[in-house]
């Protein structure tokens, strides 16, 4: 029987163990360390950007920025559409079980920008915040603009206010959008406009979530949560906020043009005109509350739209309020909702499939609701002459909807307002007309047949 050489056995064991350890190290580096969220990011000072992935850079930049925000107590909340789209209500309820090390599942979107918003009324402008950001290595771009809340028919210019902050570090940009309270009880942000000497390579401006246009939002309710190991405030109703963001474009009243118009055609200041404007304002606010409860969007139409566009107000001699609703948004309980709100139904013309029109009355002011039909390249609403059964059609070029403000109320208007108004009132829309025949005066009216006499009782209802 052969005797075992202890030295040889020991050497064999050492070699085998070394091989096994090398194999483990190779496996870890090749497979385990590349799994997303499976490792802890080192502090920025320990690794240079050249050794970090884009996601790691994004997380570290956001982390450093949020630490600065917390130090200066900025009332910031997350508005980045890519991050919010990843969040679910389940994720927001998981705060207590989140591990301490940052697993970058939400904030690391791979985009070059991360967006936040700041409620301006909750923070007093502090230039030391920008100085501290620069000391932390951020490059800073501050974009300012005129405060529209100070503009009016009497004063056309307001003071400059901050609209957007951009912070750049390691080629990642943090956008901070300033949200200001407006008199219609909503939040507004301005458009991002670069001046002539601005550095246009500072950020990928075309991919920013905010700034292409001014925007308007309902005031969101916020909650504090933890995302990828970082404390972040987010809207409680994320889906509602994202839906608003897609349709937030805001059009400012054209104060300069309105003042020029009113210098040529002074507004009626009689007691009757003042009383009508008061009643019209109350009716418009009541209409907005009623349709909001039904979740039915509407916009200013006809003379009410013309008044906003031309003179930033109601046309005092129009004696009514006009709104439009897409027929796709029609609900059978609209009539009941308005009568419950105190209005009286005056007439109902047409049917859902064709030329529906409703008219209500309250305090001798009429509310006309025109339902619009989508017909490919055009949109149209109908009209009916009660005594003859004749039908009319009013043709408009396709339009989308934007937010605006009228009589201290956030309301929708056609984004393509000039095209809309011109279609209805012609090229001379800027000249007041006190005599108006709804059957022949509009530039876009067309005859559209006659309702069958046998259907008049159903389709022509006058109260």
C-alpha positions as CSV (number, residue, x, y, z in Angstrom):
1,X,0.0,0.0,0.0
2,X,1.4,3.4,-1.1
3,X,2.1,6.0,1.6
4,X,0.4,9.4,1.0
5,X,2.8,12.4,0.6
6,X,1.3,15.0,3.0
7,X,3.0,17.8,1.1
8,X,1.6,16.8,-2.2
9,X,-1.9,16.6,-0.8
10,X,-1.6,20.0,0.8
11,X,-0.4,21.5,-2.5
12,X,-3.3,19.9,-4.4
13,X,-5.8,21.3,-2.0
14,X,-4.3,24.8,-2.2
15,X,-4.4,24.7,-6.0
16,X,-8.0,23.4,-6.1
17,X,-9.2,26.1,-3.6
18,X,-7.5,28.8,-5.7
19,X,-9.1,27.6,-8.9
20,X,-12.5,27.5,-7.2
21,X,-12.1,31.0,-5.8
22,X,-11.1,32.3,-9.2
23,X,-14.2,30.7,-10.7
24,X,-16.4,32.3,-8.1
25,X,-14.9,35.7,-8.7
26,X,-15.3,35.3,-12.5
27,X,-18.9,34.3,-12.1
28,X,-19.7,37.2,-9.8
29,X,-18.1,39.8,-12.1
30,X,-19.7,38.4,-15.2
31,X,-23.2,37.7,-14.0
32,X,-24.2,38.8,-10.5
33,X,-22.7,42.3,-10.5
34,X,-24.6,43.1,-13.8
35,X,-28.0,42.4,-12.4
36,X,-30.0,45.6,-12.1
37,X,-30.6,46.9,-8.6
38,X,-28.4,44.3,-7.0
39,X,-25.6,46.5,-5.9
40,X,-25.0,49.7,-3.9
41,X,-23.9,52.8,-5.7
42,X,-20.8,54.3,-4.2
43,X,-20.7,57.9,-3.3
44,X,-19.9,60.2,-6.3
45,X,-16.5,61.0,-5.0
46,X,-15.4,57.4,-5.2
47,X,-16.1,56.8,-8.8
48,X,-15.7,59.1,-11.8
49,X,-18.5,59.4,-14.4
50,X,-16.3,57.4,-16.8
51,X,-16.7,54.3,-14.6
52,X,-20.5,54.7,-14.1
53,X,-23.4,53.7,-16.3
54,X,-25.9,56.3,-17.4
55,X,-28.4,55.0,-14.8
56,X,-25.8,55.3,-12.0
57,X,-24.9,58.8,-13.1
58,X,-28.6,59.7,-13.1
59,X,-29.2,58.3,-9.6
60,X,-26.2,60.0,-8.1
61,X,-27.1,63.4,-9.7
62,X,-30.6,63.1,-8.4
63,X,-29.4,62.1,-5.0
64,X,-27.0,65.0,-4.7
65,X,-29.7,67.4,-5.9
66,X,-32.4,66.2,-3.5
67,X,-29.9,66.5,-0.6
68,X,-29.4,70.1,-1.6
69,X,-33.2,70.6,-1.9
70,X,-33.8,69.2,1.6
71,X,-31.1,71.4,3.1
72,X,-32.8,74.5,1.7
73,X,-36.3,73.2,2.4
74,X,-37.6,73.6,-1.2
75,X,-41.2,72.5,-1.7
76,X,-40.3,70.3,-4.6
77,X,-42.3,67.3,-6.0
78,X,-41.5,64.9,-8.8
79,X,-43.2,65.6,-12.2
80,X,-41.0,63.6,-14.5
81,X,-43.4,61.8,-16.8
82,X,-41.2,58.8,-17.4
83,X,-40.7,58.1,-13.7
84,X,-44.3,58.7,-12.8
85,X,-45.4,56.4,-15.5
86,X,-43.4,53.6,-13.9
87,X,-45.0,54.1,-10.5
88,X,-48.0,52.2,-9.4
89,X,-50.2,52.7,-6.3
90,X,-48.8,49.4,-5.0
91,X,-45.3,50.8,-5.3
92,X,-46.2,53.9,-3.3
93,X,-47.5,51.7,-0.4
94,X,-44.2,49.9,-0.1
95,X,-42.2,52.5,1.8
96,X,-41.8,50.5,5.0
97,X,-40.4,47.4,3.3
98,X,-37.9,49.2,1.0
99,X,-34.3,48.2,1.7
100,X,-31.8,50.9,2.6
101,X,-29.6,50.4,-0.4
102,X,-30.7,52.2,-3.5
103,X,-32.2,49.8,-6.1
104,X,-32.7,52.1,-9.0
105,X,-35.9,50.9,-10.5
106,X,-37.8,54.1,-10.9
107,X,-35.5,57.2,-11.1
108,X,-33.0,55.6,-13.5
109,X,-35.0,56.0,-16.7
110,X,-31.9,56.4,-19.0
111,X,-33.2,59.9,-20.1
112,X,-30.9,62.9,-20.1
113,X,-33.3,64.9,-17.9
114,X,-35.2,64.4,-14.6
115,X,-38.1,66.9,-14.0
116,X,-39.4,68.4,-10.7
117,X,-41.8,71.2,-9.9
118,X,-41.7,73.9,-7.2
119,X,-44.8,75.6,-5.8
120,X,-43.6,79.1,-5.9
121,X,-45.9,80.5,-3.3
122,X,-44.3,78.1,-0.7
123,X,-40.7,79.2,-1.3
124,X,-39.2,82.6,-1.0
125,X,-36.6,83.1,-3.7
126,X,-33.1,82.4,-2.3
127,X,-30.1,83.0,-4.5
128,X,-27.9,81.2,-2.0
129,X,-29.6,78.0,-3.2
130,X,-28.2,78.4,-6.7
131,X,-24.8,79.3,-5.3
132,X,-24.8,76.2,-3.2
133,X,-25.7,74.1,-6.2
134,X,-22.7,75.5,-8.1
135,X,-20.4,74.8,-5.1
136,X,-21.7,71.2,-5.3
137,X,-20.5,71.0,-8.9
138,X,-23.8,71.8,-10.7
139,X,-23.9,74.1,-13.7
140,X,-26.9,76.3,-13.3
141,X,-29.2,78.0,-15.9
142,X,-32.0,80.3,-14.6
143,X,-34.7,81.2,-17.1
144,X,-37.0,84.1,-16.2
145,X,-40.0,85.7,-17.8
146,X,-42.8,88.3,-17.3
147,X,-45.3,87.6,-14.5
148,X,-48.6,87.4,-16.4
149,X,-50.5,87.8,-13.1
150,X,-49.5,91.4,-13.1
151,X,-50.5,92.0,-16.7
152,X,-53.9,93.5,-17.4
153,X,-55.6,95.8,-19.8
154,X,-54.3,98.7,-17.8
155,X,-50.7,97.4,-17.2
156,X,-49.2,95.4,-20.0
157,X,-45.9,94.5,-18.4
158,X,-45.2,92.7,-15.2
159,X,-42.0,92.1,-13.3
160,X,-39.6,89.2,-14.2
161,X,-40.0,86.0,-12.3
162,X,-38.1,82.7,-12.3
163,X,-39.9,80.2,-14.6
164,X,-37.4,77.3,-14.9
165,X,-34.1,76.2,-13.2
166,X,-31.8,73.8,-15.0
167,X,-29.0,72.1,-13.1
168,X,-26.4,70.1,-15.1
169,X,-23.9,67.6,-13.6
170,X,-22.1,64.9,-15.5
171,X,-24.3,65.7,-18.6
172,X,-27.5,64.9,-16.7
173,X,-29.9,67.8,-16.3
174,X,-32.4,68.4,-13.5
175,X,-35.3,70.6,-14.6
176,X,-37.2,72.6,-11.9
177,X,-40.5,74.1,-13.1
178,X,-42.0,77.0,-11.1
179,X,-45.7,76.7,-10.5
180,X,-47.5,79.9,-9.7
181,X,-51.0,80.3,-8.3
182,X,-53.5,82.1,-10.6
183,X,-56.7,83.9,-9.8
184,X,-58.7,81.0,-11.2
185,X,-57.5,78.8,-8.4
186,X,-55.1,76.8,-10.5
187,X,-51.4,76.4,-10.9
188,X,-49.5,77.9,-14.0
189,X,-46.0,77.6,-15.4
190,X,-44.5,79.7,-18.1
191,X,-43.0,78.6,-21.4
192,X,-39.2,78.0,-21.6
193,X,-37.8,80.6,-24.0
194,X,-34.0,81.0,-24.5
195,X,-32.6,84.4,-25.1
196,X,-30.2,85.2,-27.8
197,X,-27.1,84.7,-25.8
198,X,-28.2,81.5,-24.0
199,X,-26.2,78.3,-24.2
200,X,-28.4,76.1,-26.5
201,X,-26.3,73.1,-25.8
202,X,-26.9,73.2,-22.1
203,X,-29.7,70.6,-22.3
204,X,-31.6,68.6,-24.8
205,X,-34.4,71.2,-24.8
206,X,-36.6,69.3,-27.3
207,X,-37.0,66.4,-24.9
208,X,-37.9,68.4,-21.8
209,X,-41.3,67.5,-20.3
210,X,-42.1,71.1,-19.5
211,X,-41.6,74.4,-21.2
212,X,-42.5,74.0,-24.9
213,X,-45.7,75.9,-23.9
214,X,-47.1,77.5,-20.8
215,X,-49.2,75.0,-18.8
216,X,-52.1,75.0,-16.4
217,X,-52.8,72.4,-13.7
218,X,-55.2,71.7,-10.8
219,X,-53.4,71.9,-7.5
220,X,-52.2,68.3,-6.8
221,X,-52.3,66.6,-3.4
222,X,-48.8,65.4,-2.6
223,X,-47.5,62.4,-0.6
224,X,-44.0,61.7,0.6
225,X,-42.6,58.3,-0.5
226,X,-39.3,56.6,-1.0
227,X,-38.0,55.9,-4.5
228,X,-34.8,54.0,-5.0
229,X,-33.8,54.9,-1.5
230,X,-34.5,58.6,-1.8
231,X,-37.3,60.6,-0.1
232,X,-39.4,62.2,-2.9
233,X,-42.8,63.9,-3.0
234,X,-45.1,62.8,-5.8
235,X,-48.7,63.5,-6.7
236,X,-51.1,61.3,-4.9
237,X,-53.2,60.7,-8.0
238,X,-50.5,60.0,-10.5
239,X,-52.7,59.0,-13.4
240,X,-54.7,62.2,-13.1
241,X,-51.6,64.3,-13.1
242,X,-50.2,62.6,-16.1
243,X,-53.5,63.0,-17.9
244,X,-53.4,66.7,-17.2
245,X,-49.8,67.0,-18.3
246,X,-50.7,65.7,-21.8
247,X,-53.3,68.5,-22.2
248,X,-51.9,71.3,-20.1
249,X,-51.1,73.9,-22.8
250,X,-52.2,77.3,-21.7
251,X,-53.0,80.4,-23.8
252,X,-52.5,83.8,-22.2
253,X,-55.1,86.5,-22.9
254,X,-53.8,88.9,-25.6
255,X,-53.8,92.0,-23.4
256,X,-52.0,94.3,-25.8
257,X,-54.4,93.6,-28.7
258,X,-57.4,93.8,-26.3
259,X,-56.3,97.2,-25.1
260,X,-55.9,98.4,-28.7
261,X,-59.4,97.1,-29.5
262,X,-61.0,98.8,-26.5
263,X,-59.3,102.1,-27.3
264,X,-61.2,101.9,-30.7
265,X,-64.4,100.5,-29.3
266,X,-64.7,101.4,-25.6
267,X,-66.5,98.9,-23.5
268,X,-70.1,99.6,-22.3
269,X,-70.0,100.8,-18.7
270,X,-73.7,101.2,-18.3
271,X,-75.4,99.6,-15.3
272,X,-77.1,97.1,-17.5
273,X,-73.8,96.0,-19.1
274,X,-72.1,95.8,-15.7
275,X,-75.0,93.7,-14.4
276,X,-74.8,91.4,-17.4
277,X,-71.1,90.8,-17.0
278,X,-71.7,89.9,-13.3
279,X,-74.4,87.4,-14.2
280,X,-72.4,86.0,-17.1
281,X,-69.4,85.4,-14.8
282,X,-71.6,83.6,-12.2
283,X,-73.2,81.5,-14.9
284,X,-69.8,80.5,-16.4
285,X,-68.5,79.5,-13.0
286,X,-71.8,77.5,-12.3
287,X,-71.4,75.8,-15.7
288,X,-67.8,74.8,-15.0
289,X,-68.8,73.3,-11.6
290,X,-71.7,71.4,-13.1
291,X,-69.8,69.9,-16.0
292,X,-66.7,69.1,-13.9
293,X,-68.9,67.0,-11.6
294,X,-70.1,65.1,-14.7
295,X,-66.5,64.9,-16.0
296,X,-67.6,66.5,-19.2
297,X,-65.0,68.8,-20.8
298,X,-66.2,72.0,-22.5
299,X,-64.8,75.1,-24.2
300,X,-65.7,78.7,-24.9
301,X,-67.5,78.9,-28.2
302,X,-69.1,81.5,-30.5
303,X,-69.5,85.0,-29.0
304,X,-68.0,84.0,-25.6
305,X,-64.9,82.7,-27.3
306,X,-64.7,85.8,-29.5
307,X,-65.0,88.0,-26.4
308,X,-62.0,86.2,-24.7
309,X,-59.9,86.3,-27.8
310,X,-60.7,89.9,-28.9
311,X,-61.1,91.8,-25.6
312,X,-60.2,89.4,-22.8
313,X,-63.7,89.7,-21.5
314,X,-67.4,89.0,-22.1
315,X,-69.1,90.9,-25.0
316,X,-71.7,92.8,-23.0
317,X,-74.3,93.1,-25.8
318,X,-74.2,89.4,-26.6
319,X,-76.6,88.6,-23.7
320,X,-75.7,84.9,-23.5
321,X,-72.9,82.5,-22.7
322,X,-71.8,80.0,-25.4
323,X,-69.9,76.8,-24.9
324,X,-69.0,73.8,-27.0
325,X,-69.0,70.1,-26.1
326,X,-67.8,67.2,-28.2
327,X,-70.8,64.9,-28.9
328,X,-68.6,62.0,-27.8
329,X,-68.6,63.5,-24.3
330,X,-72.4,63.8,-24.1
331,X,-74.2,62.3,-21.1
332,X,-77.9,61.8,-20.8
333,X,-77.9,63.4,-17.3
334,X,-76.6,66.8,-18.5
335,X,-80.1,68.3,-18.5
336,X,-80.9,67.0,-15.1
337,X,-77.6,68.3,-13.7
338,X,-78.2,71.8,-15.0
339,X,-81.8,71.9,-13.8
340,X,-80.6,70.7,-10.4
341,X,-78.1,73.6,-10.4
342,X,-81.0,76.1,-10.8
343,X,-81.2,76.6,-14.6
344,X,-84.3,76.3,-16.6
345,X,-84.3,74.3,-19.9
346,X,-85.5,76.6,-22.7
347,X,-85.1,74.4,-25.7
348,X,-83.7,71.1,-26.9
349,X,-83.1,70.7,-30.6
350,X,-81.9,67.7,-32.6
351,X,-80.7,64.4,-31.3
352,X,-77.4,62.8,-30.2
353,X,-76.8,61.5,-33.7
354,X,-77.4,64.8,-35.4
355,X,-77.3,68.5,-34.5
356,X,-78.0,68.3,-30.8
357,X,-78.3,71.7,-29.1
358,X,-79.4,72.7,-25.6
359,X,-80.3,76.1,-24.2
360,X,-80.9,77.0,-20.5
361,X,-81.8,80.2,-18.7
362,X,-81.0,81.7,-15.3
363,X,-81.4,85.3,-14.2
364,X,-82.4,86.3,-17.7
365,X,-79.0,85.2,-19.1
366,X,-79.0,82.3,-21.6
367,X,-76.6,79.4,-21.7
368,X,-76.2,77.8,-25.2
369,X,-74.6,74.4,-25.4
370,X,-73.5,73.4,-28.9
371,X,-72.5,69.8,-29.5
372,X,-69.7,69.3,-32.0
373,X,-69.4,66.4,-34.4
374,X,-66.1,65.1,-35.8
375,X,-66.1,64.6,-39.5
376,X,-62.5,63.9,-40.6
377,X,-60.9,67.1,-41.7
378,X,-63.6,69.3,-40.2
379,X,-65.7,69.7,-37.1
380,X,-69.3,71.0,-37.1
381,X,-72.2,71.9,-34.8
382,X,-75.8,72.1,-35.8
383,X,-78.6,74.7,-35.5
384,X,-82.4,74.4,-35.9
385,X,-85.1,77.0,-36.7
386,X,-88.0,76.0,-34.5
387,X,-90.8,77.5,-36.6
388,X,-89.8,75.9,-39.9
389,X,-87.8,72.8,-38.9
390,X,-84.9,74.0,-41.1
391,X,-81.4,72.7,-40.2
392,X,-78.1,74.5,-40.3
393,X,-74.5,73.3,-40.1
394,X,-71.6,75.4,-38.9
395,X,-68.2,74.2,-40.2
396,X,-64.9,74.6,-38.4
397,X,-61.4,73.5,-39.3
398,X,-60.1,70.8,-36.9
399,X,-59.0,72.1,-33.6
400,X,-57.5,71.0,-30.3
401,X,-58.2,72.4,-26.8
402,X,-56.0,74.6,-24.6
403,X,-56.5,76.1,-21.2
404,X,-57.1,79.9,-20.8
405,X,-58.5,82.2,-18.1
406,X,-61.7,84.2,-18.3
407,X,-63.4,86.0,-15.5
408,X,-61.1,84.4,-12.9
409,X,-61.9,80.9,-14.2
410,X,-59.7,78.3,-15.8
411,X,-61.5,77.4,-19.0
412,X,-60.8,75.7,-22.3
413,X,-60.6,77.4,-25.7
414,X,-59.7,76.1,-29.1
415,X,-55.9,76.2,-29.3
416,X,-56.2,77.4,-32.9
417,X,-58.4,80.3,-31.7
418,X,-57.8,82.6,-34.6
419,X,-58.8,79.9,-37.2
420,X,-61.9,79.1,-35.0
421,X,-63.0,82.7,-34.7
422,X,-62.3,83.5,-38.3
423,X,-64.4,80.5,-39.4
424,X,-67.3,81.8,-37.4
425,X,-67.0,85.5,-37.9
426,X,-64.9,86.0,-41.0
427,X,-61.9,88.2,-41.5
428,X,-63.6,91.2,-39.9
429,X,-64.0,89.5,-36.5
430,X,-62.2,92.4,-34.9
431,X,-65.1,94.8,-35.8
432,X,-68.0,94.7,-33.4
433,X,-71.4,93.8,-34.8
434,X,-74.5,94.4,-32.7
435,X,-76.9,93.1,-35.3
436,X,-76.4,89.3,-35.8
437,X,-78.6,86.7,-37.5
438,X,-77.5,83.2,-36.5
439,X,-78.9,81.8,-39.7
440,X,-77.1,84.0,-42.1
441,X,-74.4,86.1,-40.5
442,X,-71.8,83.4,-39.6
443,X,-69.2,82.9,-42.3
444,X,-69.3,79.1,-41.8
445,X,-73.1,78.5,-41.9
446,X,-74.6,76.0,-44.4
447,X,-78.2,74.9,-45.0
448,X,-78.5,71.3,-43.8
449,X,-82.0,70.2,-44.8
450,X,-85.2,70.1,-42.8
451,X,-86.3,67.9,-40.0
452,X,-89.2,65.6,-40.9
453,X,-92.5,67.0,-39.6
454,X,-93.4,63.7,-38.0
455,X,-90.3,64.0,-35.8
456,X,-90.7,67.6,-34.7
457,X,-92.3,66.8,-31.4
458,X,-89.2,64.8,-30.5
459,X,-86.5,66.9,-32.2
460,X,-87.8,70.5,-31.7
461,X,-88.7,71.0,-28.0
462,X,-89.3,74.5,-26.8
463,X,-90.2,75.2,-23.2
